[in-house]
Amino acid sequence: MIDQSIRHKIDSWLAGNYDEATKSEINGLLERDEHEALSDAFYKDLEFGTGGLRGIMGAGSNRMNRYTLGMATQGLCNYLKQNFPNEQIKVAIAHDCRNNSDVFARIAAEIFSANGIKVYLFEELRPTPELSFAIRHLGCQSGVVVTASHNPREYNGYKVYWNDGAQVTAPHDKNIIAEVNRITSINDVKFEPNPENIQLIGKELDEAYMGKVLSLSVSKDAIQRQHDLKIVYSSIHGTGITLVPEVLKRFGFTNVHVVEEQATPDGNFPTVVYPNPEEKEAMTLSLKKAAEIDADIVFATDPDSDRVGIAVKDLKGEFVLLNGNQTGALLINYLLDAWQKAGKLTGREFIVKTIVTTDLIKDIAESYGVKHYETLTGFKYIAEKIRELEGKEVYIGGGEESYGYMIGDFVRDKDGISACALIAEMAAVAKDNGLSLFEQMIEMYEKYNFYKEELVSFTKKGQRGAEEIQQMMADMRSNPPQSIAGSNVVEVSDYKLSARKNLLTGEESQLGLESSNVLQYLTEDGSKISARPSGTEPKIKFYISVNEPLHSKEEFDNVEQKLNNKIEQILIDLKLK
């Protein structure tokens, strides 16, 4: 049986001012007695969270559709008008390759236009980082990109940006949510467009953006010498195909091989299960091509091209995927070394990482005398830190473990396009020095310690799943571990309370960050374990970081096995296996 409150909501949609296709979809579910699907589609309203909307596409209040998107857009329009009175408000809109992304982008543009807001709408799909760039380049007050990033094909979403090109943060995020929640009926949404307020954009923005990416290059001479570096690139049916090959060409790379089976944008992602370069399966075709041509490096970007995964040859000459922590550490190590050699380090520079990203990045920054800052998970917080320090300190780069990197500050979100270019440059410099990137990584470990990280995720769907995740966090707060993998817990950080406690001294301190539902344990041997429910997916994630000294390349396999054993024991002790 369907819950009475859910049935009431279903009836209101069937009787309301919704199109016939929507009503037909709902009636079809009723006729087939698909009660679970109906309950999930209507048991709540699709929440406009701190980043925007994300959900499964379809009819229903808890689904991504023209009406949930419309109400969110109307609420955003109202908030923009409150914040920028007596101004011509401008917004930029982009979309990725997903099914309905172009339709949703057009609906959003029409609603903005109906509210008297000037819209710059990308004429075709474009990477998310280019949307972030376009906002400041065009002097917009806000921006929207229609994407669900690397989620499965049935999802779509809607991310909101502010006038600095970053995703909205406090107080705007909460205030926009409040304004969206005031839209209680689709009759409040202005769906009738004013075409005069919509301007299509495209190639001219590409050129401006690519010019900025080219300005990031630090080692042009090495690229000239290693221009024929063998690169394999896959866009995994996404937006990266519009810019990555061209940017690599303009950087000077002449031997780029595109994975043709994945080059055509397609929201059904026919060659992969998940369009996520974090998943090994998504890299299968790229690795196959790399083996065929004996490539030096492999890149793959996710559908909206804000993330990039890479593969390199290990000491045995076999291709291995690097995780986001390894790639991020290599990038920061390369950038700081290149800046130092170019005489660009003045003492004012800084890098940023998130609280669940490897501390190896912090160690590298300290060795170069470069400041490092930590933020909550999410690039909007990295962008917020850049905004806070603008004009005082110089941002070099930063990132997070989930394959997101941002080099330079002309984009204020993770940027897979510029990351591909700089990683290729980094590989060219390593080859110029007679090293593979894997060997470069080992040298980094010898200098700073061999850090190894593992991410374990549990997906728990629906209303019951959300309750289970909250219960897991509550249990860990009420009964924290005393020791993990034979090492005493010496520090506990509860980001929800913004408090850190040293268990050896009893000293308590404030974390100085916005409240977030994250728990973090630090053990005596330097291991760090973080628990964090995802803000965009029905998941809870556990981030594990361990480290050991590495004295030589010959010790690599033994030390790696030791670290693997330690991670395995942590998983057992925390009942994550």
C-alpha positions, 0 to 999 in steps of 0.5 A: 500500500502507498502511504496516504501522504504520498498518495495525496501528493500523487493525486495533486500532480494528477490534478495539477497544471502538469503536462500530459506526458508527466501524468501518463508516466504517473498513471502507468506506474499506478496501473502496474502497481509499482508502489516502491517506485511511486513512493520513492518518486513522491515521498519527499521533494527533490531537495535544493541542496547547498550545490543545487539539484541532483536526482533520478530523472522522471515524474515526481516531486523527488525526481529531476524534471522540468517542474522541480528544475523550474521551481528551483530556477524561479527561486534562484531568480527571486533571490538574484533580484533581491541581491542585485536590485536595480541592476541588469542581472546576467547568468551563464548556462551550460550543459553536459552530454546527459539525456535531457541536459540540453532540454533542462538548460533551455528550460532554465534559460527560458525561466531566467529570460521570463524574469527579465534576466539576461542569459548567456546560453552555450549553444552546445554542450561544454565542460563545467569548468568553462561555465565557471570561467564564463561567469567572470569573463562575461560579468555575470551575477550567477551561472548554472550548469546542467549535469550530474557529473559522474553519476549513473545515466538515470541521473541529472542535476543542476549546479548553481554558481555565484558571481565569482565563478564558484559554486554558491557558499554561505550565506547564499547557499542557505538563502537560495534554499530558503527562497526555493522552498518558498516556491510551493506551486508550479503556478509560481514559475514563469515558464513563458520565455522572452527570447530577446533576453537569451544570447547564444555563446560558443567559440569565442568563449572557448578561445578566451578559456583556452588562452588562460589554460595555455598561460599555466604552462611552466615548462615549454622547453621540455614539451618541445623536446618531448612533443611526441609523448604518446598520450591516450585520451578518452572523454567517456562520451562526455564534454571533454572531447570539445576542448581536451584534444585541442588544448593538448595540441596547443600546448605542443603535444603532437602524438595524442590518440583519442579513444574513438569508441568513446569520443561521441557524446552520449548520455546513455554511456554505451561503453561503460557501466559508470561514466566515472574515471575513478572506476577501473571499468570505465578506463578499459578501452583507454588502457586497451588502446594504450597497450596497443600503441605503447603509450606514455600516459592515459587520460580520461575525463568524466561527462562534464570534464571537471575530473580526470583519471590517469594511468601510467606504466609501473616498474614492470612496464604495466599500466596502472591507474593512479588514484586522485591522491597520487595524481594530486600530490604529483601535480603539486610536487611538479608545480612547486618544483617548476615554480621554484626553478622559474624563480616564481616562488616569492613567499606569498604563494599557497595551495589548498586541499580538502580535509580528506585529501592526502597529507602528502600534499601538505608535506610537499608544500611545507618543504617548499615554504609554501603555505597550505590551507585545508577546507571541507570537501568540495571545490566551492570551499577551495574557491572560497579560500581563494576569494578570501585571500585574493590580492593578498596571496597567490594561489598556485593549485589545489585539489581533492582526492576524488580526481578533482584539481584546479590549477590557477584561479581563472576557473573557480571549480575543479577543472579536468581540461587544464589538469590534462594539460598540466599532467601531460606537461608534468609527464613530459618533464619527467621523461625529459629527465629520463623518468616515467611518472611512476618513477617520479612518484617513487622519488616523491615517496622517498623524499616525503614518505610513502602515503597510501589511501583507500576509499570505501563507499556504501550505497544505501538508497531510498528513505531507509538508506538515508536513515541507516547512514545517519545511524552509522554516524550517530553510533560512531559519535557515541562509541568512538574507537580507542585504537585502530589496527593496533595503534591508539587513536590520539585525535578525534575531529568532529566537523559537525561540532567544529571541534578537535580533541587531543586524547593524549592531552585532553586539549580541545580546539576549534576547527575554524570551518563551517559545520559538516557531518564528518568524523576523523580519527588520527592514530599514533602511527600517523594513520587517518580515517575519515567518515563522511556521508555524501552530500549528493549521492545516497552514500557514506564514504570512509577515507583511509590514509596510511604512510611509511618511510620508503628508502629506495625504489627496491623497497617499493613492493614490500612497503606497499604490501605493508601499507595494504596490510595496514589498510586491511586491518583498519577495515576489519577493525572498523567492521567495514569488511 
